[in-house]
Amino acid sequence: MAALENKTYDAGGGRVVYWSLNGDSDYEKLRLGCEAAGLTSKTLPEDRSALSALRHGIDRWVKTAGLRNVLVRPLSQGDGYDVVSETVGEDRNEYQTSFSARVDVKERRNPPRVVTGSSDCWSSIVEWYNEALDRASQEAVGGYLSRVVYALGGTALRPNGGVYWLPESSIDRFNKVVESIESAGTHAVFTLSVAKDQQLARSIVDAITNEVTTEADYIESEVASRDLGERALKTRIVRAKLLLEKVRDYEATFGKSLSFLSQRVEQVETQCAVLAIQRAAVAGE
């Protein structure tokens, strides 16, 4: 922050963005919103895994039935769960497996199966399992929104996220995503208009500085390890170029040079290029 103490920046308006999420979301509605905003499908949450859907079904059964002292424990092969009833005693607790269930981790559309014990509510668990396959979890939607913000040129105003800033030029596209998210579940996304304020501008510059330097340091450490494969190295080169573009966009937005960031990214980009040349030279020998 010290490097910014004597600098003056134009905040350029923009929006402060944050959200309150509650429960799962219809995946198809998220996909349509992502498409309407012109974003790549890689931004979307990944398809829910069979194991995650099974856990969702079991947890919903436990909650709906109002059960207490029920433990859900993963199986050693990572393809299912033991559902265990706990009886609290004076000297020690007693545990009894109600049932064990497994999924097909390679084909999530195959229904889960009970492998030991039995459950009177198994048909409900399977129904909730199937529903969950077409829905994104609350955590997945939060990650999706964060990726959307970064894809649209925004940055996190706090190191751990939660509150973001978006340039005004990205708001129309962001609103398309917001519409789909709010229709896909019981969520609320807030975009607050902000005036050109010096303190806000400094906080945004500080945020983009943290984002770019953290990413540059990470890429640099990967290059230094020399463990990157050819495809991974190309990906890092592209990422460095995108970071440089983002820095230049922020320079235009704030009307000030951020050369200390440009130079840092260019340094990393050069390191990537040097490693790529060295790899090519070795391959040609």
Backbone as CSV, one residue per row, in Angstrom:
resi,resn,N_x,N_y,N_z,CA_x,CA_y,CA_z,C_x,C_y,C_z
1,MET,0.820,-1.206,0.000,0.000,0.000,0.000,0.854,1.256,0.000
2,ALA,2.056,1.153,0.513,2.919,2.331,0.628,3.202,2.954,-0.728
3,ALA,3.304,2.121,-1.761,3.625,2.636,-3.092,2.508,3.512,-3.651
4,LEU,1.320,3.457,-3.047,0.190,4.203,-3.568,-0.073,5.488,-2.796
5,GLU,0.678,5.739,-1.721,0.355,6.825,-0.812,0.270,8.180,-1.495
6,ASN,1.157,8.479,-2.420,1.211,9.812,-3.005,0.650,9.868,-4.421
7,LYS,-0.098,8.861,-4.791,-0.639,8.827,-6.142,-2.101,9.267,-6.140
8,THR,-2.528,9.894,-7.215,-3.905,10.318,-7.382,-4.505,9.568,-8.555
9,TYR,-5.682,8.993,-8.338,-6.329,8.192,-9.370,-7.764,8.667,-9.572
10,ASP,-8.254,8.490,-10.784,-9.639,8.774,-11.117,-10.412,7.462,-11.012
11,ALA,-11.394,7.392,-10.120,-12.091,6.125,-9.864,-12.842,5.609,-11.076
12,GLY,-13.277,6.502,-11.956,-13.921,6.044,-13.178,-15.280,5.410,-12.983
13,GLY,-15.923,5.622,-11.823,-17.234,5.038,-11.588,-17.156,3.548,-11.374
14,GLY,-17.966,2.790,-12.131,-17.992,1.348,-11.959,-19.003,0.946,-10.896
15,ARG,-19.013,-0.332,-10.545,-19.957,-0.850,-9.555,-19.238,-1.710,-8.518
16,VAL,-19.697,-1.616,-7.301,-19.289,-2.548,-6.252,-20.294,-3.690,-6.257
17,VAL,-19.797,-4.915,-6.272,-20.638,-6.098,-6.449,-20.441,-7.070,-5.289
18,TYR,-21.541,-7.610,-4.796,-21.478,-8.691,-3.810,-22.775,-9.480,-3.896
19,TRP,-22.853,-10.606,-3.184,-24.033,-11.459,-3.328,-24.338,-12.229,-2.056
20,SER,-25.583,-12.681,-1.983,-26.061,-13.544,-0.901,-26.713,-14.757,-1.547
21,LEU,-26.129,-15.927,-1.340,-26.595,-17.143,-2.009,-27.276,-18.070,-1.008
22,ASN,-28.256,-18.814,-1.500,-29.000,-19.709,-0.620,-29.460,-20.938,-1.398
23,GLY,-28.787,-22.056,-1.188,-29.198,-23.306,-1.800,-28.658,-23.530,-3.202
24,ASP,-29.167,-24.588,-3.834,-28.711,-24.999,-5.158,-29.337,-24.154,-6.263
25,SER,-28.795,-24.331,-7.488,-29.283,-23.566,-8.638,-29.474,-24.477,-9.839
26,ASP,-30.469,-24.152,-10.631,-30.740,-24.870,-11.874,-29.580,-24.641,-12.842
27,TYR,-28.894,-25.734,-13.200,-27.686,-25.605,-14.013,-27.991,-25.056,-15.407
28,GLU,-29.103,-25.476,-15.998,-29.432,-25.044,-17.351,-29.649,-23.533,-17.398
29,LYS,-30.282,-22.968,-16.384,-30.479,-21.519,-16.348,-29.140,-20.792,-16.221
30,LEU,-28.229,-21.361,-15.445,-26.896,-20.766,-15.340,-26.204,-20.795,-16.699
31,ARG,-26.337,-21.904,-17.398,-25.686,-22.039,-18.709,-26.212,-20.998,-19.689
32,LEU,-27.529,-20.803,-19.695,-28.135,-19.839,-20.612,-27.676,-18.417,-20.299
33,GLY,-27.546,-18.093,-19.013,-27.080,-16.766,-18.634,-25.631,-16.535,-19.023
34,CYS,-24.817,-17.568,-18.853,-23.407,-17.489,-19.229,-23.282,-17.269,-20.733
35,GLU,-24.093,-17.989,-21.485,-24.090,-17.863,-22.947,-24.561,-16.479,-23.377
36,ALA,-25.604,-15.959,-22.728,-26.140,-14.640,-23.068,-25.119,-13.541,-22.806
37,ALA,-24.268,-13.751,-21.807,-23.246,-12.763,-21.467,-22.010,-12.884,-22.347
38,GLY,-21.988,-13.884,-23.224,-20.852,-14.059,-24.118,-19.620,-14.606,-23.442
39,LEU,-19.825,-15.371,-22.366,-18.701,-15.936,-21.622,-18.478,-17.388,-22.025
40,THR,-17.245,-17.843,-21.917,-16.919,-19.218,-22.254,-17.545,-20.183,-21.254
41,SER,-17.863,-21.381,-21.699,-18.469,-22.385,-20.828,-17.530,-22.803,-19.699
42,LYS,-16.238,-22.526,-19.856,-15.275,-22.854,-18.796,-15.529,-22.036,-17.539
43,THR,-16.269,-20.940,-17.683,-16.592,-20.107,-16.533,-17.607,-20.794,-15.632
44,LEU,-18.459,-21.624,-16.214,-19.545,-22.275,-15.481,-19.027,-23.240,-14.417
45,PRO,-19.869,-23.542,-13.420,-19.501,-24.603,-12.473,-19.354,-25.928,-13.210
46,GLU,-18.483,-26.775,-12.724,-18.358,-28.109,-13.299,-19.619,-28.909,-12.991
47,ASP,-19.890,-29.919,-13.828,-21.019,-30.801,-13.544,-20.858,-31.408,-12.150
48,ARG,-21.938,-31.509,-11.452,-21.892,-32.078,-10.111,-21.508,-33.553,-10.197
49,SER,-20.602,-33.969,-9.356,-20.155,-35.357,-9.384,-21.214,-36.267,-8.773
50,ALA,-21.132,-37.547,-9.130,-22.061,-38.529,-8.572,-21.936,-38.583,-7.052
51,LEU,-20.709,-38.491,-6.546,-20.498,-38.572,-5.098,-21.128,-37.377,-4.384
52,SER,-20.973,-36.193,-4.971,-21.580,-34.998,-4.390,-23.099,-35.094,-4.400
53,ALA,-23.666,-35.621,-5.492,-25.119,-35.762,-5.589,-25.639,-36.768,-4.563
54,LEU,-24.888,-37.850,-4.341,-25.287,-38.830,-3.339,-25.278,-38.211,-1.949
55,ARG,-24.245,-37.461,-1.647,-24.175,-36.812,-0.326,-25.351,-35.843,-0.160
56,HIS,-25.683,-35.126,-1.231,-26.827,-34.214,-1.187,-28.106,-34.982,-0.866
57,GLY,-28.314,-36.110,-1.537,-29.522,-36.899,-1.305,-29.603,-37.423,0.114
58,ILE,-28.477,-37.918,0.638,-28.464,-38.445,2.011,-28.698,-37.315,3.016
59,ASP,-28.011,-36.186,2.828,-28.176,-35.055,3.761,-29.616,-34.556,3.763
60,ARG,-30.240,-34.524,2.587,-31.624,-34.048,2.518,-32.562,-35.023,3.226
61,TRP,-32.286,-36.317,3.085,-33.082,-37.323,3.796,-32.954,-37.145,5.310
62,VAL,-31.734,-36.960,5.787,-31.508,-36.772,7.222,-32.257,-35.539,7.721
63,LYS,-32.186,-34.444,6.955,-32.846,-33.203,7.353,-34.366,-33.332,7.295
64,THR,-34.877,-33.916,6.212,-36.327,-34.051,6.042,-36.931,-34.955,7.113
65,ALA,-36.220,-36.017,7.458,-36.713,-36.960,8.461,-36.502,-36.454,9.884
66,GLY,-35.770,-35.348,10.026,-35.508,-34.799,11.351,-34.647,-35.704,12.213
67,LEU,-33.743,-36.440,11.578,-32.908,-37.395,12.308,-31.773,-36.692,13.047
68,ARG,-31.437,-37.241,14.182,-30.306,-36.749,14.949,-29.321,-37.892,15.172
69,ASN,-28.107,-37.517,15.508,-27.068,-38.510,15.790,-26.886,-39.478,14.630
70,VAL,-26.928,-38.927,13.425,-26.644,-39.710,12.222,-25.341,-39.192,11.623
71,LEU,-24.402,-40.081,11.402,-23.100,-39.724,10.854,-22.986,-40.251,9.430
72,VAL,-22.459,-39.434,8.543,-22.241,-39.838,7.151,-20.741,-39.881,6.918
73,ARG,-20.225,-41.070,6.660,-18.782,-41.265,6.557,-18.406,-41.779,5.162
74,PRO,-17.367,-41.182,4.536,-16.957,-41.641,3.199,-16.357,-43.036,3.240
75,LEU,-16.620,-43.811,2.191,-16.008,-45.127,2.041,-14.568,-44.976,1.569
76,SER,-13.759,-45.966,1.859,-12.318,-45.865,1.605,-11.981,-45.700,0.131
77,GLN,-12.820,-46.247,-0.764,-12.532,-46.164,-2.193,-13.035,-44.861,-2.816
78,GLY,-13.638,-43.998,-2.010,-14.084,-42.699,-2.501,-15.258,-42.765,-3.457
79,ASP,-16.090,-43.810,-3.331,-17.220,-43.950,-4.254,-18.558,-44.068,-3.525
80,GLY,-18.597,-43.696,-2.256,-19.864,-43.797,-1.538,-19.732,-43.424,-0.075
81,TYR,-20.784,-43.749,0.687,-20.837,-43.358,2.098,-21.439,-44.471,2.948
82,ASP,-20.970,-44.538,4.190,-21.638,-45.273,5.259,-22.540,-44.295,5.992
83,VAL,-23.768,-44.702,6.269,-24.670,-43.902,7.093,-24.790,-44.617,8.429
84,VAL,-24.319,-43.959,9.479,-24.154,-44.592,10.781,-25.030,-43.907,11.819
85,SER,-25.756,-44.702,12.604,-26.550,-44.181,13.719,-25.717,-44.238,14.992
86,GLU,-25.688,-43.150,15.712,-24.927,-43.064,16.950,-25.883,-43.035,18.136
87,THR,-25.655,-43.913,19.097,-26.416,-43.920,20.346,-25.488,-43.475,21.461
88,VAL,-25.839,-42.377,22.096,-25.002,-41.807,23.141,-25.258,-42.535,24.451
89,GLY,-24.184,-43.073,25.045,-24.297,-43.785,26.313,-23.565,-43.087,27.436
90,GLU,-23.752,-43.564,28.633,-23.090,-42.957,29.792,-21.589,-43.185,29.769
91,ASP,-21.177,-44.404,29.410,-19.755,-44.745,29.416,-19.133,-44.662,28.026
92,ARG,-19.878,-45.054,27.033,-19.374,-44.990,25.663,-20.544,-44.938,24.689
93,ASN,-20.269,-44.485,23.501,-21.296,-44.404,22.469,-21.313,-45.677,21.633
94,GLU,-22.495,-46.006,21.140,-22.661,-47.176,20.286,-22.917,-46.700,18.846
95,TYR,-22.338,-47.426,17.895,-22.482,-47.061,16.485,-22.982,-48.261,15.694
96,GLN,-23.950,-48.016,14.832,-24.488,-49.075,13.991,-24.710,-48.528,12.585
97,THR,-24.178,-49.241,11.602,-24.351,-48.816,10.211,-25.770,-49.099,9.759
98,SER,-26.475,-48.036,9.363,-27.834,-48.199,8.849,-27.795,-48.750,7.426
99,PHE,-26.947,-48.141,6.600,-26.754,-48.648,5.247,-25.495,-48.023,4.651
100,SER,-24.980,-48.673,3.631,-23.867,-48.143,2.848,-24.332,-48.014,1.410
101,ALA,-23.929,-46.943,0.757,-24.352,-46.705,-0.627,-23.157,-46.317,-1.474
102,ARG,-23.194,-46.743,-2.723,-22.125,-46.437,-3.660,-22.694,-45.854,-4.945
103,VAL,-21.811,-45.135,-5.672,-22.184,-44.573,-6.969,-21.199,-45.053,-8.023
104,ASP,-21.582,-44.858,-9.264,-20.679,-45.107,-10.391,-19.964,-43.787,-10.670
105,VAL,-18.724,-43.663,-10.249,-18.014,-42.387,-10.364,-17.699,-42.031,-11.817
106,LYS,-17.729,-43.016,-12.712,-17.432,-42.752,-14.120,-18.679,-42.377,-14.912
107,GLU,-19.836,-42.809,-14.475,-21.080,-42.497,-15.169,-22.112,-42.044,-14.146
108,ARG,-22.182,-40.748,-13.953,-22.994,-40.204,-12.868,-24.489,-40.390,-13.088
109,ARG,-24.925,-40.631,-14.325,-26.352,-40.834,-14.576,-26.830,-42.219,-14.155
110,ASN,-25.899,-43.134,-13.885,-26.298,-44.419,-13.331,-26.739,-44.204,-11.886
111,PRO,-27.864,-44.787,-11.468,-28.362,-44.535,-10.111,-27.442,-45.132,-9.046
112,PRO,-27.408,-44.519,-7.879,-26.628,-45.095,-6.773,-27.289,-46.386,-6.293
113,ARG,-26.541,-47.164,-5.552,-27.082,-48.444,-5.072,-26.696,-48.656,-3.612
114,VAL,-27.584,-49.314,-2.879,-27.298,-49.703,-1.500,-26.508,-51.010,-1.550
115,VAL,-25.377,-51.046,-0.856,-24.540,-52.254,-0.903,-24.600,-53.043,0.398
116,THR,-24.951,-52.384,1.519,-25.168,-53.097,2.775,-26.304,-52.410,3.516
117,GLY,-27.043,-53.195,4.317,-28.136,-52.623,5.086,-29.300,-52.240,4.181
118,SER,-30.174,-51.389,4.699,-31.333,-50.952,3.922,-31.821,-49.610,4.448
119,SER,-32.570,-48.916,3.614,-33.155,-47.635,3.996,-34.570,-47.561,3.452
120,ASP,-35.519,-47.263,4.332,-36.913,-47.145,3.919,-37.112,-45.957,2.987
121,CYS,-36.195,-45.006,3.049,-36.333,-43.787,2.238,-35.415,-43.795,1.026
122,TRP,-34.951,-44.988,0.625,-33.971,-45.037,-0.455,-34.508,-44.437,-1.751
123,SER,-35.788,-44.658,-2.058,-36.359,-44.106,-3.291,-36.319,-42.583,-3.278
124,SER,-36.513,-41.981,-2.109,-36.437,-40.521,-1.997,-35.006,-40.041,-2.175
125,ILE,-34.060,-40.782,-1.613,-32.651,-40.414,-1.750,-32.243,-40.448,-3.223
126,VAL,-32.687,-41.469,-3.943,-32.367,-41.576,-5.373,-33.008,-40.420,-6.137
127,GLU,-34.223,-40.055,-5.784,-34.894,-38.937,-6.449,-34.121,-37.642,-6.223
128,TRP,-33.700,-37.401,-4.988,-32.929,-36.195,-4.683,-31.554,-36.235,-5.345
129,TYR,-30.994,-37.421,-5.458,-29.729,-37.611,-6.168,-29.874,-37.155,-7.620
130,ASN,-30.918,-37.633,-8.286,-31.126,-37.277,-9.689,-31.372,-35.779,-9.863
131,GLU,-32.111,-35.174,-8.952,-32.335,-33.731,-9.004,-31.013,-32.978,-8.883
132,ALA,-30.167,-33.439,-7.971,-28.902,-32.749,-7.697,-27.970,-32.759,-8.897
133,LEU,-28.073,-33.787,-9.746,-27.199,-33.869,-10.921,-27.389,-32.685,-11.858
134,ASP,-28.585,-32.111,-11.859,-28.892,-30.994,-12.764,-28.861,-29.650,-12.048
135,ARG,-28.285,-29.631,-10.859,-28.242,-28.399,-10.091,-26.820,-28.161,-9.581
136,ALA,-26.448,-26.901,-9.500,-25.123,-26.517,-8.981,-25.255,-26.157,-7.513
137,SER,-24.287,-26.574,-6.718,-24.328,-26.283,-5.287,-24.119,-24.795,-5.026
138,GLN,-24.491,-24.367,-3.840,-24.313,-22.962,-3.451,-22.850,-22.553,-3.560
139,GLU,-21.952,-23.431,-3.122,-20.516,-23.127,-3.195,-20.050,-23.004,-4.636
140,ALA,-20.576,-23.872,-5.507,-20.193,-23.827,-6.922,-20.668,-22.536,-7.578
141,VAL,-21.849,-22.067,-7.205,-22.372,-20.822,-7.771,-21.534,-19.633,-7.312
142,GLY,-21.091,-19.660,-6.049,-20.216,-18.597,-5.565,-18.917,-18.532,-6.340
143,GLY,-18.328,-19.703,-6.611,-17.115,-19.746,-7.413,-17.352,-19.267,-8.834
144,TYR,-18.502,-19.624,-9.379,-18.884,-19.197,-10.729,-18.980,-17.675,-10.805
145,LEU,-19.646,-17.058,-9.843,-19.780,-15.598,-9.836,-18.419,-14.915,-9.753
146,SER,-17.534,-15.464,-8.944,-16.186,-14.890,-8.847,-15.467,-14.951,-10.183
147,ARG,-15.582,-16.088,-10.863,-14.934,-16.222,-12.178,-15.541,-15.264,-13.185
148,VAL,-16.853,-15.054,-13.102,-17.513,-14.105,-13.992,-16.948,-12.705,-13.789
149,VAL,-16.804,-12.300,-12.529,-16.266,-10.964,-12.226,-14.889,-10.798,-12.848
150,TYR,-14.014,-11.775,-12.648,-12.658,-11.671,-13.198,-12.676,-11.709,-14.725
151,ALA,-13.555,-12.543,-15.302,-13.640,-12.631,-16.761,-14.106,-11.318,-17.378
152,LEU,-14.863,-10.541,-16.613,-15.378,-9.261,-17.105,-14.507,-8.085,-16.682
153,GLY,-13.296,-8.370,-16.224,-12.339,-7.308,-15.926,-12.432,-6.744,-14.526
154,GLY,-13.176,-7.409,-13.638,-13.295,-6.936,-12.264,-12.170,-7.428,-11.384
155,THR,-12.217,-7.021,-10.125,-11.204,-7.455,-9.165,-11.819,-7.499,-7.776
156,ALA,-11.237,-8.305,-6.886,-11.731,-8.429,-5.517,-11.205,-7.272,-4.675
157,LEU,-12.088,-6.618,-3.935,-11.677,-5.502,-3.086,-11.137,-5.977,-1.742
158,ARG,-11.340,-7.272,-1.451,-10.788,-7.867,-0.235,-9.971,-9.093,-0.634
159,PRO,-8.894,-9.372,0.086,-8.043,-10.513,-0.280,-8.794,-11.832,-0.369
160,ASN,-9.785,-12.025,0.482,-10.533,-13.278,0.494,-11.807,-13.217,-0.331
161,GLY,-11.968,-12.178,-1.144,-13.153,-12.068,-1.975,-14.349,-11.562,-1.189
162,GLY,-15.532,-11.798,-1.728,-16.761,-11.380,-1.060,-17.300,-10.049,-1.547
163,VAL,-16.411,-9.107,-1.823,-16.798,-7.801,-2.355,-15.887,-7.491,-3.541
164,TYR,-16.502,-7.107,-4.672,-15.748,-6.930,-5.910,-16.070,-5.581,-6.542
165,TRP,-15.197,-5.186,-7.461,-15.454,-3.994,-8.268,-15.468,-4.403,-9.730
166,LEU,-16.448,-3.857,-10.473,-16.555,-4.104,-11.912,-16.542,-2.778,-12.656
167,PRO,-15.825,-2.703,-13.770,-15.893,-1.482,-14.583,-17.291,-1.323,-15.178
168,GLU,-17.692,-0.097,-15.366,-19.037,0.195,-15.872,-19.303,-0.478,-17.220
169,SER,-18.270,-0.617,-18.024,-18.429,-1.203,-19.359,-18.847,-2.671,-19.326
170,SER,-18.700,-3.328,-18.174,-19.025,-4.755,-18.068,-20.388,-5.014,-17.446
171,ILE,-21.077,-3.977,-16.994,-22.293,-4.174,-16.210,-23.410,-4.846,-17.003
172,ASP,-23.603,-4.466,-18.260,-24.682,-5.075,-19.042,-24.496,-6.588,-19.149
173,ARG,-23.283,-7.023,-19.406,-23.018,-8.467,-19.504,-23.175,-9.140,-18.144
174,PHE,-22.707,-8.470,-17.095,-22.838,-9.037,-15.753,-24.313,-9.190,-15.376
175,ASN,-25.139,-8.221,-15.748,-26.562,-8.284,-15.417,-27.246,-9.482,-16.067
176,LYS,-26.779,-9.887,-17.238,-27.337,-11.081,-17.883,-27.062,-12.319,-17.028
177,VAL,-25.867,-12.370,-16.454,-25.533,-13.478,-15.553,-26.380,-13.398,-14.287
178,VAL,-26.524,-12.192,-13.744,-27.295,-11.994,-12.516,-28.743,-12.444,-12.707
179,GLU,-29.346,-12.078,-13.827,-30.731,-12.466,-14.103,-30.888,-13.983,-14.078
180,SER,-29.942,-14.679,-14.680,-30.037,-16.139,-14.725,-29.827,-16.746,-13.338
181,ILE,-28.912,-16.190,-12.556,-28.638,-16.724,-11.224,-29.830,-16.516,-10.297
182,GLU,-30.420,-15.344,-10.351,-31.545,-15.068,-9.462,-32.786,-15.859,-9.869
183,SER,-32.886,-16.250,-11.141,-34.015,-17.085,-11.576,-33.737,-18.568,-11.345
184,ALA,-32.457,-18.910,-11.135,-32.063,-20.313,-10.986,-32.150,-20.805,-9.548
185,GLY,-32.318,-19.888,-8.597,-32.375,-20.275,-7.192,-32.756,-19.077,-6.339
186,THR,-32.729,-19.261,-5.025,-33.100,-18.177,-4.104,-31.857,-17.379,-3.735
187,HIS,-31.372,-16.615,-4.698,-30.145,-15.840,-4.522,-30.424,-14.353,-4.740
188,ALA,-29.534,-13.529,-4.243,-29.605,-12.085,-4.482,-28.203,-11.584,-4.792
189,VAL,-28.067,-10.883,-5.905,-26.790,-10.297,-6.304,-26.969,-8.785,-6.345
190,PHE,-26.059,-8.074,-5.698,-26.182,-6.625,-5.565,-25.084,-5.922,-6.359
191,THR,-25.476,-4.929,-7.142,-24.516,-4.093,-7.862,-24.786,-2.647,-7.474
192,LEU,-23.845,-2.053,-6.764,-24.025,-0.707,-6.231,-23.248,0.304,-7.071
193,SER,-23.948,1.303,-7.573,-23.277,2.370,-8.319,-22.399,3.169,-7.369
194,VAL,-21.222,3.556,-7.846,-20.298,4.318,-7.005,-19.821,5.549,-7.758
195,ALA,-19.652,6.618,-7.021,-19.166,7.866,-7.614,-17.657,7.819,-7.776
196,LYS,-17.121,8.784,-8.504,-15.673,8.889,-8.658,-15.092,9.414,-7.350
197,ASP,-14.579,8.499,-6.576,-14.102,8.813,-5.229,-12.652,8.386,-5.094
198,GLN,-11.825,9.252,-4.535,-10.399,8.995,-4.442,-10.067,7.771,-3.587
199,GLN,-10.771,7.611,-2.456,-10.502,6.470,-1.586,-10.891,5.163,-2.267
200,LEU,-12.028,5.163,-2.966,-12.432,3.972,-3.700,-11.404,3.637,-4.771
201,ALA,-10.956,4.665,-5.485,-9.974,4.445,-6.540,-8.706,3.812,-5.986
202,ARG,-8.251,4.304,-4.854,-7.033,3.744,-4.252,-7.249,2.298,-3.833
203,SER,-8.453,1.999,-3.315,-8.722,0.622,-2.906,-8.754,-0.305,-4.111
204,ILE,-9.269,0.184,-5.250,-9.318,-0.635,-6.459,-7.913,-0.869,-7.007
205,VAL,-7.101,0.167,-7.035,-5.724,0.021,-7.510,-4.954,-0.931,-6.596
206,ASP,-5.197,-0.823,-5.293,-4.548,-1.735,-4.352,-4.986,-3.174,-4.631
207,ALA,-6.281,-3.349,-4.926,-6.814,-4.685,-5.191,-6.207,-5.286,-6.462
208,ILE,-6.152,-4.503,-7.536,-5.602,-5.030,-8.780,-4.105,-5.283,-8.632
209,THR,-3.439,-4.480,-7.813,-2.019,-4.711,-7.538,-1.821,-6.055,-6.851
210,ASN,-2.638,-6.338,-5.842,-2.541,-7.623,-5.140,-2.839,-8.781,-6.083
211,GLU,-3.875,-8.618,-6.903,-4.264,-9.687,-7.825,-3.149,-9.990,-8.817
212,VAL,-2.619,-8.954,-9.448,-1.626,-9.149,-10.505,-0.303,-9.664,-9.940
213,THR,0.147,-9.088,-8.832,1.428,-9.535,-8.263,1.340,-10.964,-7.739
214,THR,0.216,-11.321,-7.148,0.040,-12.693,-6.661,0.084,-13.682,-7.818
215,GLU,-0.634,-13.362,-8.884,-0.662,-14.237,-10.055,0.706,-14.294,-10.732
216,ALA,1.373,-13.155,-10.830,2.696,-13.114,-11.450,3.698,-13.927,-10.641
217,ASP,3.643,-13.797,-9.321,4.541,-14.567,-8.453,4.310,-16.061,-8.623
218,TYR,3.047,-16.440,-8.748,2.711,-17.859,-8.889,3.239,-18.415,-10.215
219,ILE,3.019,-17.673,-11.291,3.515,-18.115,-12.598,5.034,-18.204,-12.575
220,GLU,5.676,-17.210,-11.969,7.134,-17.192,-11.893,7.664,-18.413,-11.143
221,SER,7.014,-18.776,-10.044,7.467,-19.939,-9.275,7.293,-21.222,-10.076
222,GLU,6.225,-21.302,-10.863,6.018,-22.486,-11.702,7.083,-22.585,-12.785
223,VAL,7.411,-21.459,-13.399,8.444,-21.451,-14.437,9.787,-21.831,-13.837
224,ALA,10.081,-21.302,-12.651,11.360,-21.583,-11.988,11.504,-23.072,-11.650
225,SER,10.388,-23.733,-11.376,10.447,-25.161,-11.047,10.804,-26.007,-12.264
226,ARG,10.543,-25.462,-13.464,10.826,-26.138,-14.729,10.063,-27.459,-14.864
227,ASP,8.957,-27.565,-14.124,8.153,-28.783,-14.167,6.966,-28.673,-15.126
228,LEU,6.795,-27.505,-15.735,5.649,-27.304,-16.614,5.823,-28.061,-17.925
229,GLY,4.757,-28.743,-18.348,4.758,-29.374,-19.656,4.550,-28.324,-20.744
230,GLU,4.623,-28.744,-21.993,4.504,-27.803,-23.113,3.155,-27.076,-23.102
231,ARG,2.085,-27.844,-22.925,0.752,-27.228,-22.923,0.589,-26.286,-21.734
232,ALA,1.065,-26.702,-20.560,0.948,-25.870,-19.366,1.729,-24.571,-19.523
233,LEU,2.897,-24.662,-20.154,3.705,-23.467,-20.366,2.994,-22.496,-21.305
234,LYS,2.384,-23.014,-22.362,1.631,-22.154,-23.278,0.473,-21.471,-22.554
235,THR,-0.159,-22.214,-21.647,-1.265,-21.649,-20.876,-0.782,-20.500,-20.006
236,ARG,0.397,-20.651,-19.405,0.941,-19.580,-18.552,1.309,-18.354,-19.374
237,ILE,1.801,-18.572,-20.585,2.125,-17.442,-21.467,0.853,-16.665,-21.806
238,VAL,-0.214,-17.401,-22.129,-1.498,-16.749,-22.421,-1.999,-16.000,-21.195
239,ARG,-1.866,-16.621,-20.022,-2.327,-15.979,-18.787,-1.554,-14.688,-18.528
240,ALA,-0.254,-14.694,-18.784,0.556,-13.484,-18.594,0.107,-12.378,-19.546
241,LYS,-0.194,-12.746,-20.783,-0.663,-11.749,-21.760,-2.000,-11.149,-21.322
242,LEU,-2.888,-11.984,-20.791,-4.184,-11.496,-20.316,-4.020,-10.567,-19.119
243,LEU,-3.081,-10.894,-18.244,-2.808,-10.018,-17.102,-2.324,-8.652,-17.569
244,LEU,-1.445,-8.668,-18.573,-0.921,-7.407,-19.098,-2.048,-6.583,-19.727
245,GLU,-2.937,-7.239,-20.445,-4.089,-6.539,-21.027,-4.953,-5.928,-19.932
246,LYS,-5.137,-6.662,-18.848,-5.962,-6.158,-17.750,-5.329,-4.936,-17.112
247,VAL,-4.020,-4.970,-16.913,-3.316,-3.813,-16.353,-3.516,-2.589,-17.241
248,ARG,-3.392,-2.779,-18.544,-3.544,-1.653,-19.474,-4.976,-1.126,-19.490
249,ASP,-5.961,-2.030,-19.324,-7.353,-1.591,-19.222,-7.550,-0.716,-17.983
250,TYR,-6.938,-1.117,-16.889,-7.072,-0.338,-15.653,-6.336,0.996,-15.762
251,GLU,-5.228,1.010,-16.489,-4.544,2.281,-16.729,-5.463,3.244,-17.473
252,ALA,-6.186,2.709,-18.466,-7.105,3.557,-19.230,-8.267,4.019,-18.366
253,THR,-8.758,3.130,-17.494,-9.889,3.460,-16.632,-9.529,4.549,-15.628
254,PHE,-8.346,4.439,-15.043,-7.960,5.368,-13.980,-7.146,6.556,-14.473
255,GLY,-6.782,6.532,-15.750,-6.075,7.675,-16.306,-4.688,7.880,-15.748
256,LYS,-4.088,6.815,-15.232,-2.744,6.901,-14.653,-1.933,5.672,-15.046
257,SER,-0.644,5.846,-15.063,0.242,4.732,-15.382,0.320,3.756,-14.210
258,LEU,0.240,2.482,-14.525,0.488,1.417,-13.552,1.704,0.630,-14.031
259,SER,2.734,1.371,-14.387,3.915,0.767,-15.000,4.588,-0.252,-14.089
260,PHE,4.476,-0.064,-12.778,5.098,-1.022,-11.859,4.460,-2.399,-11.994
261,LEU,3.185,-2.438,-12.387,2.518,-3.716,-12.631,2.849,-4.246,-14.020
262,SER,2.833,-3.372,-15.010,3.166,-3.785,-16.381,4.547,-4.411,-16.432
263,GLN,5.499,-3.777,-15.775,6.876,-4.274,-15.783,6.974,-5.644,-15.110
264,ARG,6.195,-5.826,-14.031,6.231,-7.113,-13.327,5.689,-8.226,-14.221
265,VAL,4.584,-7.963,-14.906,3.993,-8.973,-15.774,4.885,-9.236,-16.984
266,GLU,5.459,-8.186,-17.554,6.353,-8.360,-18.702,7.570,-9.193,-18.327
267,GLN,8.045,-9.023,-17.100,9.177,-9.816,-16.615,8.816,-11.302,-16.602
268,VAL,7.637,-11.613,-16.093,7.190,-13.007,-16.027,6.951,-13.553,-17.437
269,GLU,6.370,-12.736,-18.291,6.115,-13.151,-19.673,7.430,-13.495,-20.373
270,THR,8.459,-12.705,-20.115,9.776,-12.963,-20.697,10.351,-14.276,-20.183
271,GLN,10.181,-14.543,-18.885,10.678,-15.793,-18.309,9.993,-16.998,-18.949
272,CYS,8.702,-16.877,-19.199,7.965,-17.953,-19.876,8.505,-18.162,-21.286
273,ALA,8.735,-17.060,-22.002,9.222,-17.144,-23.380,10.608,-17.765,-23.435
274,VAL,11.475,-17.392,-22.493,12.835,-17.943,-22.454,12.792,-19.448,-22.238
275,LEU,11.949,-19.888,-21.308,11.836,-21.322,-21.054,11.307,-22.046,-22.284
276,ALA,10.351,-21.447,-22.972,9.800,-22.064,-24.183,10.872,-22.199,-25.256
277,ILE,11.715,-21.165,-25.409,12.802,-21.208,-26.401,13.808,-22.292,-26.034
278,GLN,14.137,-22.385,-24.749,15.084,-23.406,-24.298,14.535,-24.805,-24.562
279,ARG,13.242,-24.989,-24.307,12.620,-26.291,-24.555,12.675,-26.634,-26.046
280,ALA,12.405,-25.644,-26.892,12.411,-25.869,-28.337,13.810,-26.217,-28.825
281,ALA,14.830,-25.552,-28.247,16.209,-25.811,-28.644,16.622,-27.233,-28.287
282,VAL,16.229,-27.678,-27.097,16.559,-29.040,-26.668,15.858,-30.061,-27.544
283,ALA,14.596,-29.769,-27.882,13.827,-30.701,-28.718,14.409,-30.815,-30.121
284,GLY,15.068,-29.733,-30.583,15.616,-29.736,-31.929,16.988,-30.349,-32.041
285,GLU,17.599,-30.684,-30.925,18.944,-31.269,-30.961,18.926,-32.710,-31.446
